[in-house]
Amino acid sequence: MAAEKTARARAARLAISRLGASRLGRFGWRSLLAAAVACASGLAARPAQAQYVGQVSSFVMDAQTGQVLQQYNPDLQRYPASLTKLMTLYLAFQSLRANRMNLDQAVPVSPHAASMEPSKLGLVPGTYVTVEQAILALVTKSANDAAAALGEMMGGGDERRFGQIMTQQARLLGMSNTTFRNASGLPDPEQVSTARDFAILARSLIRDFPEQYHYFSVPAFMFHGRYIGNHDPMLRSYPGADGLKTGYTADAGRNLVTSAVRGNVRLIGVILGARSNPQRSAMMTNILDAGFQREGVPIMAGHGTIRPASRPVAAGMTLVSDEPAPRGGWFGRHHRRRSAHGRLAMHLTAYHFNFGRGGAHVSFAGARVHLAGAHWRRVRAVGHHAARLRLTDADAPPTAGRREAG
């Protein structure tokens, strides 16, 4: 903005010099002054464009009461980057609840959506993803192509129109300093928000869509045979963290919104504009620790290296694949199955599959698994099926990450 103001000032001085003293007298100093004031007012009315990488904004609130526990530059307008996708997800969950769309519904991929810059799934124009695949892609990989496709569908084919819907919803939630222009968070000088506003949005997601909130703790999902891991480091490093979202562009810096639960206290933390991922994670850890201490929750010593022993393999994991289910189906406790190609949802205390000789038994204590058909391969030499799904705990060593029958 400073460079833009300098350029405008130079242009104004050049125009004055060309007018000459006699012509300036004809127009009058009052007219010139009025024009200058109008120009300055126009600049002031434009959305904030200067960003402050390294000048961090932070915010911590109690998710239940809304009490502000810590804030620093909470209302400084800045670029949200991929935190924008939190509003895209809010509106997607709203549409699911209102039955305007469903998880298995096809989302068309337009040339515009496919042209988005990384991070992306690499979607091809003319193809489709399901609504649930798009949701998972936004939560884990922060895929801009999936976000644009989902935004276009909810915006009647126009992502810009969807940006207006996003801004309207922001106002309804009380996000008074936020303007959205696209579904992904890719750079747009008019797309701005604040740390306070994103804390409001995170709290609204947790409060308004408890049945959908589990998506934010998904460590990975399968897409067309690819393992798509979650970008959020707090899920792996901070005990009690269960979402929400990371964000980054060069102008925005490193952004992060995190919610964590300890005891009966849930906190929401926001960091905007950190210089690096390690700094961002360290700052989030510090403000959440301070928040829990203020709420009377004891801090776990050395928690940065703790791997909770009670966390089971694949706890909270969501897996999606578009391949057909294995012949013979799935077996488990508390399960339902619609069809061989249908979506399977189960809450498992134990998950058991046994195909041919040998078979296998895998336990997922309390795990939630979503499958849009698992991808399996036939191992001829052994004579049984082997799962290609990587059911992993994010903190588990690589050798423990794969489960194959037999």
C-alpha positions in Angstrom: 0.0 0.0 0.0 2.9 2.4 0.8 4.3 1.9 -2.7 0.9 2.5 -4.3 0.4 5.7 -2.3 3.9 6.9 -3.4 3.1 6.2 -7.0 -0.2 8.1 -6.8 1.5 11.0 -5.1 4.1 11.2 -7.9 1.4 11.1 -10.5 -0.5 13.9 -8.7 2.7 16.1 -8.6 3.3 15.5 -12.3 -0.2 16.5 -13.1 0.1 19.7 -11.1 3.4 20.6 -12.8 1.8 20.1 -16.2 -1.1 22.3 -15.4 1.1 25.3 -14.7 0.4 28.1 -12.4 -2.0 30.0 -14.7 -4.2 26.9 -15.3 -4.1 26.0 -11.6 -5.4 29.4 -10.8 -8.3 28.8 -13.2 -9.3 25.5 -11.6 -8.7 26.9 -8.1 -6.9 25.5 -5.1 -10.2 24.5 -3.5 -11.0 22.2 -6.4 -7.6 20.6 -6.3 -7.9 20.2 -2.5 -11.3 18.6 -2.9 -9.9 16.2 -5.5 -7.0 15.3 -3.2 -9.4 14.6 -0.3 -11.6 12.4 -2.5 -8.5 10.4 -3.7 -7.4 9.9 -0.1 -10.9 8.8 0.9 -11.0 6.3 -1.9 -7.7 4.8 -0.7 -8.9 4.6 2.9 -12.2 2.9 1.8 -10.3 0.1 0.0 -9.8 -3.2 1.8 -6.5 -3.7 3.6 -3.8 -4.9 1.2 -0.6 -4.5 3.3 0.2 -7.7 5.2 2.4 -8.3 8.2 4.3 -11.5 7.9 6.3 -11.9 11.2 3.9 -9.5 13.0 1.8 -12.1 14.5 -1.9 -11.9 15.4 -3.0 -14.3 18.0 -6.3 -15.2 19.9 -7.4 -17.8 22.4 -10.9 -18.3 23.6 -12.9 -20.8 25.7 -15.1 -22.6 23.1 -17.9 -23.2 25.6 -18.2 -19.7 27.1 -16.7 -17.5 24.4 -14.4 -15.9 27.1 -11.3 -14.3 25.5 -8.2 -15.7 27.3 -5.5 -14.0 25.3 -5.3 -11.7 22.3 -2.7 -9.8 20.4 -3.5 -7.7 17.2 -6.8 -9.6 17.2 -8.6 -7.2 14.8 -5.7 -6.5 12.3 -7.0 -7.3 8.9 -4.8 -9.7 7.0 -5.0 -12.4 4.3 -6.5 -15.7 5.7 -4.9 -18.0 3.0 -6.4 -21.5 3.3 -8.1 -20.8 6.6 -10.7 -19.5 4.1 -11.7 -23.2 3.6 -13.2 -23.2 7.0 -16.0 -21.1 5.8 -16.3 -23.2 2.6 -16.7 -26.2 5.0 -19.2 -24.4 7.2 -21.4 -23.8 4.2 -21.0 -27.4 3.0 -22.0 -28.7 6.4 -25.0 -26.3 6.3 -26.0 -27.6 2.9 -25.7 -31.3 4.1 -27.9 -30.6 7.1 -30.5 -28.9 4.9 -30.5 -31.8 2.4 -29.4 -29.5 -0.4 -26.7 -32.0 -1.1 -25.4 -35.3 0.3 -22.0 -36.9 0.9 -22.2 -39.2 -2.1 -23.3 -36.4 -4.5 -21.0 -35.8 -7.5 -19.2 -32.5 -7.6 -18.3 -31.5 -11.2 -14.8 -30.3 -11.9 -14.7 -27.3 -14.2 -11.7 -26.0 -16.1 -11.6 -23.1 -13.6 -11.5 -25.4 -10.6 -8.8 -27.7 -12.2 -6.6 -24.7 -13.0 -6.2 -23.7 -9.3 -2.6 -23.5 -8.0 -1.3 -26.1 -5.6 -1.9 -27.4 -3.1 -4.3 -29.5 -5.1 -5.5 -33.0 -5.8 -4.8 -32.7 -9.6 -8.4 -32.9 -10.6 -9.1 -33.1 -14.3 -11.8 -31.0 -16.0 -15.0 -33.0 -16.8 -14.5 -35.4 -14.0 -16.2 -35.6 -10.6 -15.4 -36.0 -6.9 -18.0 -36.7 -4.2 -18.9 -34.1 -1.7 -17.3 -36.2 1.0 -14.0 -36.6 -1.0 -14.0 -32.8 -1.4 -14.5 -32.2 2.3 -11.7 -34.6 3.1 -9.4 -33.0 0.5 -10.0 -29.6 2.1 -9.4 -30.8 5.6 -6.2 -32.8 4.9 -4.4 -31.6 1.8 -6.1 -28.1 1.7 -6.7 -28.8 -2.0 -7.6 -25.7 -3.9 -9.1 -27.4 -6.9 -11.5 -29.4 -4.7 -12.4 -26.2 -2.8 -13.1 -24.3 -6.1 -15.2 -27.2 -7.4 -17.2 -27.4 -4.2 -17.6 -23.6 -4.1 -18.8 -23.5 -7.7 -21.5 -26.1 -7.0 -22.8 -24.3 -3.9 -22.5 -20.9 -5.7 -24.7 -22.0 -8.7 -21.7 -22.5 -11.0 -19.9 -19.2 -10.0 -17.1 -19.2 -7.4 -17.3 -15.4 -7.1 -20.9 -15.6 -6.3 -20.1 -18.2 -3.7 -17.6 -15.7 -2.2 -20.5 -13.3 -1.7 -22.5 -16.1 0.1 -19.4 -16.7 2.3 -19.2 -13.1 3.3 -22.9 -12.9 4.0 -22.6 -16.0 6.3 -19.6 -14.3 8.0 -21.7 -11.3 8.9 -24.4 -13.6 10.3 -21.8 -15.2 12.6 -20.5 -11.9 13.8 -17.3 -11.9 11.6 -17.5 -8.1 11.1 -14.0 -7.6 9.7 -14.0 -10.4 7.1 -14.5 -10.4 3.3 -14.3 -13.5 1.2 -13.8 -13.6 -2.6 -13.1 -17.3 -3.3 -13.6 -20.7 -1.8 -9.9 -21.7 -1.5 -8.0 -18.7 0.0 -5.7 -18.3 -3.0 -4.5 -14.7 -3.1 -7.0 -11.9 -3.6 -6.3 -8.4 -2.3 -9.9 -8.0 -1.2 -10.0 -11.2 0.8 -9.2 -10.3 4.4 -10.0 -11.4 7.9 -8.8 -11.3 11.5 -7.7 -13.6 14.3 -10.8 -12.8 16.3 -13.1 -13.5 13.3 -11.5 -16.9 12.7 -11.9 -17.8 16.4 -15.6 -17.0 15.9 -15.8 -19.2 12.8 -14.1 -22.1 14.5 -16.4 -21.9 17.5 -19.4 -21.8 15.2 -18.2 -25.0 13.4 -17.8 -26.8 16.7 -21.1 -25.6 18.1 -23.3 -25.8 14.9 -22.0 -29.1 13.4 -20.9 -31.5 16.1 -21.8 -34.4 13.9 -19.4 -33.2 11.1 -16.6 -31.9 13.3 -14.8 -35.3 13.3 -13.6 -34.6 9.8 -11.1 -32.1 11.2 -9.2 -34.8 13.1 -8.8 -37.1 10.1 -5.1 -37.9 9.8 -5.4 -39.1 6.2 -7.7 -40.5 3.5 -7.3 -42.5 0.3 -8.1 -40.9 -3.0 -7.7 -43.0 -6.2 -5.1 -45.2 -4.6 -3.2 -42.3 -3.2 -2.6 -41.7 0.5 -3.4 -38.1 1.4 -2.0 -37.0 4.7 -3.2 -34.2 6.9 -1.1 -31.0 6.9 -1.9 -30.0 10.5 1.1 -30.7 12.7 -0.8 -30.0 15.9 -2.8 -33.2 15.5 0.5 -35.1 16.0 2.3 -32.9 18.5 -0.3 -31.4 20.9 -2.2 -33.7 23.2 -5.9 -33.0 23.0 -5.8 -31.2 19.6 -8.5 -32.4 17.2 -8.5 -29.8 14.4 -9.0 -27.4 12.6 -6.9 -25.9 9.7 -3.6 -24.6 8.5 -3.0 -21.9 5.9 -0.1 -20.3 4.0 0.7 -17.9 1.2 3.8 -15.7 0.8 1.8 -12.6 1.7 -0.2 -14.1 4.5 2.6 -16.0 6.3 1.9 -19.2 8.2 -1.6 -19.3 9.7 -3.2 -21.8 12.0 -6.5 -22.4 13.8 -6.5 -25.1 16.4 -9.0 -26.5 18.9 -7.9 -28.7 21.8 -9.7 -30.4 24.6 -8.4 -31.3 28.1 -10.7 -32.4 30.8 -14.0 -30.6 30.2 -12.3 -27.5 28.7 -12.1 -26.9 25.0 -10.0 -24.0 23.7 -9.7 -22.4 20.3 -6.4 -20.8 19.3 -5.6 -18.7 16.2 -2.1 -17.7 14.9 -1.8 -15.5 11.8 1.4 -14.4 10.1 4.1 -16.6 11.6 7.4 -16.7 9.7 7.8 -20.5 9.7 5.9 -23.7 10.4 8.0 -24.5 13.6 7.4 -20.9 14.9 3.7 -21.2 14.2 3.4 -24.6 16.0 5.5 -23.3 19.0 3.4 -20.1 19.3 0.2 -22.1 19.2 1.5 -24.5 21.8 2.4 -21.6 24.1 -0.9 -19.8 23.8 -2.9 -22.9 24.3 -0.8 -23.9 27.3 -1.3 -20.5 28.8 -5.0 -20.7 28.1 -5.4 -24.1 29.8 -3.4 -22.8 32.8 -5.7 -19.9 33.1 -8.7 -22.3 33.0 -7.1 -24.3 35.8 -6.1 -27.3 33.6 -2.7 -28.7 34.5 -0.1 -28.7 31.7 1.4 -32.1 30.8 5.2 -31.9 31.3 7.2 -32.5 28.1 4.0 -32.8 26.1 5.8 -32.0 22.9 7.1 -35.6 22.7 4.2 -37.4 24.3 2.3 -40.0 22.3 -0.9 -40.8 24.2 -0.9 -44.5 24.9 -4.7 -44.6 24.8 -4.8 -43.4 21.2 -5.5 -46.5 19.0 -4.3 -47.1 15.5 -6.5 -45.3 13.0 -8.6 -43.6 15.8 -10.7 -41.0 14.1 -9.4 -41.9 10.7 -11.5 -41.5 7.6 -10.6 -43.4 4.5 -12.2 -42.9 1.1 -11.6 -44.8 -2.1 -13.8 -45.1 -5.2 -13.0 -48.8 -5.8 -15.5 -51.6 -5.1 -15.7 -53.3 -1.8 -14.0 -56.7 -1.3 -16.0 -59.8 -2.2 -17.5 -61.1 1.0 -18.0 -57.7 2.5 -16.8 -56.3 5.8 -17.2 -57.8 9.2 -17.2 -56.0 12.5 -19.2 -55.0 15.5 -21.7 -52.1 15.2 -21.5 -51.9 11.4 -23.8 -51.2 8.5 -23.3 -51.9 4.8 -25.5 -50.5 2.1 -24.1 -52.3 -0.9 -20.8 -53.6 -2.4 -20.2 -50.2 -3.9 -22.0 -48.2 -1.2 -20.6 -46.0 1.5 -19.8 -47.9 4.7 -19.8 -46.1 8.0 -19.0 -47.9 11.2 -18.1 -47.2 14.8 -15.8 -50.1 15.8 -14.6 -51.5 19.0 -13.1 -54.4 17.0 -12.8 -54.8 13.2 -12.2 -58.3 11.9 -11.7 -59.5 8.3 -10.9 -63.0 7.2 -10.5 -64.0 3.6 -9.1 -67.4 2.6 -6.5 -69.1 4.7 -4.6 -67.1 7.2 -6.8 -64.0 7.2 -6.1 -61.2 9.7 -7.5 -59.6 12.8 -7.1 -55.8 13.4 -8.5 -54.0 16.5 -9.5 -50.4 16.3 -10.7 -49.4 19.8 -13.4 -46.8 19.3 -12.3 -46.0 15.8 -14.6 -44.3 13.3 -14.1 -45.5 9.7 -15.8 -44.2 6.5 -15.3 -46.2 3.3 -16.7 -45.4 -0.1 -15.6 -48.8 -1.2 -12.2 -50.2 -0.2 -9.5 -50.9 -2.7 -8.3 -54.5 -2.4 -5.9 -56.6 -4.4 -5.8 -60.4 -4.9 -2.6 -62.1 -3.8 -2.5 -65.2 -5.9 0.4 -66.9 -4.4 -1.2 -66.9 -1.0 -4.8 -67.1 -2.1 -6.3 -64.3 0.0 -7.1 -60.6 -0.2 -4.7 -57.9 1.1 -5.8 -54.5 2.0 -4.0 -51.6 0.3 -5.5 -49.2 2.8 -3.0 -47.6 5.1 -4.7 -47.5 8.5 -2.2 -45.6 10.5 -1.9 -43.6 13.6 -0.2 -40.3 12.7 2.4 -40.9 15.4 3.0 -44.5 14.8 6.3 -45.7 13.2 6.1 -46.5 9.5 6.4 -50.2 10.0 3.2 -50.2 12.0 1.3 -48.2 9.5 0.3 -50.9 7.1 -2.2 -53.7 7.7 -2.4 -56.5 5.2 -4.3 -59.7 5.4 -2.0 -62.6 6.2 
